[in-house]
Amino acid sequence: MNTDEKLYKLLGFESKPSNIDLEKAILEAMETYKTNVDLAAFYENVYAHFFDVTESFVTEPEEPEEPVKTTALLYTPGKLNPLLKETYTRTISIDSQYREFTYPSSTDFTFNLTETLKDVVSLKLYAVQIPYTWYTISRAYGANFFYLKPIETNQSILGHNYLVKIPAGNYTKLTLSKTISDQMNALSSIYTDVSFGSTNFVYNENQSTATITIDIQKRYNESYYKLNIGNTLSKALSFDRSYDLWTCKGATYSTLPTTEFTIDATNDTLYIYRYPFDSDISFETIVIKLTQTTYTDHMALLSSINASLRNHPQLVDSYVRLQSESKYFFLWKIKLNRFTTIPPPLYAKAELVVPDNSIFMRQSSPYLFAFESTRNVLDTIIVSTPSVPISPFRDSLSFVPVYDICGGVYMTQRDNDIVIDVSFNGSTYQSLVDLLNRQLKNNPLTQQSVFSRTDSITTFRYTIDKTYTTKDYKLVFFDLENFTKCTVSSSFKSASIDNTLGWILGFRQLIEYPLQVGYQIMVNDEPFYLNPDTMLSTGSEFQCLENAVKLTGDTAINVNTTATATILLNDYNQNHLNDGLVTITRRDNSVSLPSYANRSQYQCNPITGEKMYLSPNLNQNQNYSVQQIIQTQNLSTANYNSGPFIKDMFAIVPIKQGNAGDILVEFGGTLQIQARLYFGPVNIRRLSIQLINEKGDVMDLNGANWSLQLICEQLYQHP
């Protein structure tokens, strides 16, 4: 061991130290043993051994000198510093308007400094300028809308969701309430096939609470169904096995005419009359104009009529078809466009009115469509039935919903099928008709349907009233379906409950409210909404009326959505405390994924559009287990923000109330208490900066720029 190594070990170093550390250790030893002449001289010689000095230390005792004033050094210089100047400061100005164009957001970008800052020992916030351009109600995070959705899961696929959405912007409690009220009043003009009755929004200024009234009726009639009859029952009735509903047809004949057909002013108009069940006074008339010309054959005329039906704005899926069984006949199928026609009253009916002309009526030959009357009801099946004995049997007839892309009652699980069971123990046709009428009357959806028989003619006038009312819906302020997008290539992050419009309006206990009387609980003779998880009141008043409900928020409306702004500064150095902010947290109840799971297998179901876990290397039980755990994790983590527990937090700026367009200017004072101290000098060339709110979301300044100034303290480089 050489001399230097022995001295290092004597000074407390296991290996060769830096010059700064070595110099500091020697000076500390000299100070410690300054009263011991021999040891003091020894450490002075050690200092001279390692460092080049112009004068040697004197080993002999010196004469007492006058007291000398000393200054404590925060940073030990590498060389003698007679001026005692340790550091100097510089100002860093960061303005988002000078960021690179590759960063579209002014509150989240990375930039290079004009020069490298060397030997930085601290950064302090000096001033900040933030324009009041963020919105109290933002389109981000799901904060500007809520939904009315059906309680039945499958119904949401078929166009039964009603969106209440307000423009993003700055609102007071009064202007926010008026805007939501206007949007709810406009629902009937947006969703024209729905009656929203007394649906509205009311703000109570005294209590600063919001009350939402929901009143919904959405009616579907028999035109959204088809009729299926069991084999035994169809034979007993002499009916076909299946019928498209809202159809009519003329007489049958053996040979089709081969003559020309002329459409002119006398026969170019068809009508559809709509009228209530118990009245012949029409409440809506739909006019269908045919093209006036001479058609060479029946196929040319048929094509023209179908074009008129297909292009009519008040009709959908309507047509005329030539049917050929043992004989020929033309089947007319009429379906109304529920979005452009008047919502029907209960049990409303319709009929097709054709011109009194040989083309349409069964008059002198040649006739084509062969109607027996100009007025043809669209809700009746008429068949000729023989009077023969019938043996007992069990069977059924069903009204099955037809798929409709514009909305309807169709469900993949067949939940909306209307099944009429028939257990027949009689022997006559009339007793079968009586049984069917009793069964139809017992079902509230078909109670106005009726079979009748005169001589050998049986008539079935079918009527269906499938009406969705308020009790079939729920008020939804948050869910994973509408607050995330399904993508295979990337993970997803849901919005959070405490960012939503429902939270701002004071509906904070639940994310959705089924609008059913079963959720009402009485507290001191006052009706409140029941929390199904705790079985206690949510604090929201809940009144159930005849077909409407009133729900009041459990908390006052709060439009001051941003209380603090947090500055995140990443200097790409690890020589400082990363997590400078300590907040509260919730207990983690999540279930860890099993070892065989892989998040990269999490993808979209190509049929349902739902996120699902599917790995060919796992069995069915393992796939199901992983899927359920992931869904639970997503639900538990997506509900609420966890707060701004964020790496590289630099400073928190309290937001004072201000007017839109003004600039929040804060400088000096307590701002400079928020500093970043480094454990040793660092070099800074590149910085990333973010401005976030108290919920940890990047603030949206809507295109405006902001700026801040930092005080940078650097070591003075001695010559």
Secondary structure, 3 states (H helix, E strand, C coil): CCHHHHHHHHCCCCCCCCHHHHHHHHHHHHHHCCCCHHHHHHHHHHHHHHCCCCCCCCCCCCCCCCCCCCCCCCCCCCCCCCCCCCEEEEEEEEEHHHCCCCCCCCCEEEEEEEEEEEEEEEEEEEEEEEECCCCCECCHHHCCEEEEEECCCHHHHHCCCEEEECCCECCCHHHHHHHHHHHHHCHHHHCCCCECCCCEEEEECCCCEEEEEEECEEEECHHHEEEEECHHHHHHHCCCCEEECCEEECCCECCCCCCCEEECCCCCEEEEEEECCCCCCCCEEEEEECCCEEECCHHHHHHHHHHHHHCCCCECCCEEEEEECCCEEEEEECCECCCCCCCCCCCCEEEEECCCCCCCECCCCCCCCCECCCEEECCEEEEECCCCCCCCEEEEEEEEECCCCCCCCCCCCCCCCEEEEEEECCCCHHHHHHHHHHHHHHCCCCCCCEEEEECCEEEEECCCCEEEEHHHEEEECCCCCCCCCCCCCCCCCCCCHHHCHHHHCCCCCCCEEECCHHHEEEECCEEEEEECCCCEEEEEEEEECCCEEEEECCCCCCCCCCCEEEEEEECCCCCCCCCCCCCCCCCCCCCCCCCCCCHHHEEECCCCCCEEECCCCCCHHHHHHHHHHHHHHHHHHHCCCCCCCCCCEEEEEECCCCCCCCEEEEECHHHHHCEEEEEEEEEEEEEEEEEEECCCCECCCCCCCCEEEEEEEEECCCC
